[in-house]
Amino acid sequence: MVERSPVFDDDPGPVAPVPVELSSHPARHCLGVDTEVFFPVSELGVLQARLVCTGCPVRVACREWATATGQYGIWGGTTREQRIAHRHAATIPAPEPVRPAVAA
């Protein structure tokens, strides 16, 4: 059987080169996991895929790359929808804190 992971999938979504630090990291948790796990069709599947990512040493870099390149599926323990929402929230400026009026 050929080893596959979401990092090596032939069609995970938009085409973007996977950074070497992700694809060649020897301790990545997706090493040897069937790619289909990371493209779940049910909520149980999402939970199973996210479990693979738990504690992975490249989880943050994986999630950031998937967010930046618009990947589909589970990357860095997040769904595409979660990454889109996080990116959208990061572009909305936080409201200015309300400062109490000081009486003279």
C-alpha positions as CSV (number, residue, x, y, z in Angstrom):
1,M,0.0,0.0,0.0
2,V,1.3,3.5,-0.9
3,E,1.6,5.8,2.1
4,R,-0.7,8.8,1.8
5,S,-1.5,11.8,4.0
6,P,-3.4,15.0,3.5
7,V,-0.1,16.7,2.8
8,F,0.4,14.4,-0.3
9,D,-3.2,14.1,-1.5
10,D,-3.4,14.6,-5.3
11,D,-6.5,16.8,-5.1
12,P,-7.1,18.3,-1.6
13,G,-8.5,21.5,-3.1
14,P,-6.8,24.5,-4.6
15,V,-3.3,23.6,-5.9
16,A,-0.6,25.1,-3.8
17,P,2.9,23.7,-3.0
18,V,3.0,22.1,0.4
19,P,5.9,23.5,2.5
20,V,8.7,21.0,3.0
21,E,8.5,21.4,6.8
22,L,5.0,19.9,6.6
23,S,5.5,17.2,4.0
24,S,8.8,15.8,5.3
25,H,8.4,16.1,9.1
26,P,9.0,12.6,10.4
27,A,6.8,13.0,13.5
28,R,3.7,14.4,11.7
29,H,0.6,12.4,12.9
30,C,-0.9,12.0,9.5
31,L,2.0,9.8,8.4
32,G,0.6,6.6,7.1
33,V,-3.1,7.6,7.6
34,D,-5.4,7.2,4.6
35,T,-6.0,10.5,3.0
36,E,-9.8,9.9,2.9
37,V,-9.9,10.3,6.7
38,F,-9.2,14.0,6.2
39,F,-12.1,14.5,3.9
40,P,-14.9,13.2,6.1
41,V,-18.6,13.1,5.1
42,S,-20.0,13.0,8.7
43,E,-19.5,14.7,12.0
44,L,-18.1,11.4,13.4
45,G,-15.6,11.5,10.5
46,V,-14.6,15.1,11.4
47,L,-14.0,14.1,15.0
48,Q,-11.9,11.1,13.9
49,A,-9.8,13.3,11.6
50,R,-9.3,15.9,14.3
51,L,-8.1,13.3,16.7
52,V,-5.3,12.4,14.3
53,C,-4.1,16.0,14.5
54,T,-4.2,16.2,18.3
55,G,-0.8,17.0,19.6
56,C,0.9,16.9,16.2
57,P,4.1,18.9,16.1
58,V,3.2,20.6,12.8
59,R,-0.5,21.2,13.6
60,V,-0.2,25.0,13.7
61,A,1.9,25.3,10.6
62,C,-0.5,22.9,8.8
63,R,-3.5,24.9,9.8
64,E,-1.9,28.2,8.8
65,W,-0.9,26.8,5.4
66,A,-4.4,25.4,4.8
67,T,-5.9,28.7,5.8
68,A,-3.6,30.7,3.5
69,T,-4.2,28.5,0.5
70,G,-7.9,27.7,0.9
71,Q,-7.6,24.0,1.3
72,Y,-10.6,21.7,1.7
73,G,-10.8,19.0,4.4
74,I,-9.3,18.7,7.8
75,W,-5.9,20.4,8.2
76,G,-4.2,21.2,11.5
77,G,-7.3,19.8,13.3
78,T,-9.7,22.3,11.7
79,T,-12.4,22.2,9.1
80,R,-12.4,24.5,6.1
81,E,-15.4,26.3,7.6
82,Q,-13.5,26.9,10.9
83,R,-10.5,28.3,9.0
84,I,-12.7,30.6,7.0
85,A,-14.5,31.9,10.1
86,H,-11.2,32.4,11.9
87,R,-9.7,34.3,8.9
88,H,-12.8,36.4,8.7
89,A,-12.7,37.2,12.4
90,A,-9.1,38.1,12.2
91,T,-9.9,40.7,9.5
92,I,-12.6,42.5,11.5
93,P,-11.0,45.1,13.8
94,A,-11.7,44.7,17.5
95,P,-13.9,47.5,18.9
96,E,-12.2,50.2,20.8
97,P,-12.6,49.6,24.6
98,V,-15.1,52.0,26.2
99,R,-13.3,54.2,28.7
100,P,-15.3,55.5,31.6
101,A,-15.8,59.2,31.8
102,V,-13.7,60.8,34.5
103,A,-15.4,63.5,36.5
104,A,-13.3,66.5,37.4
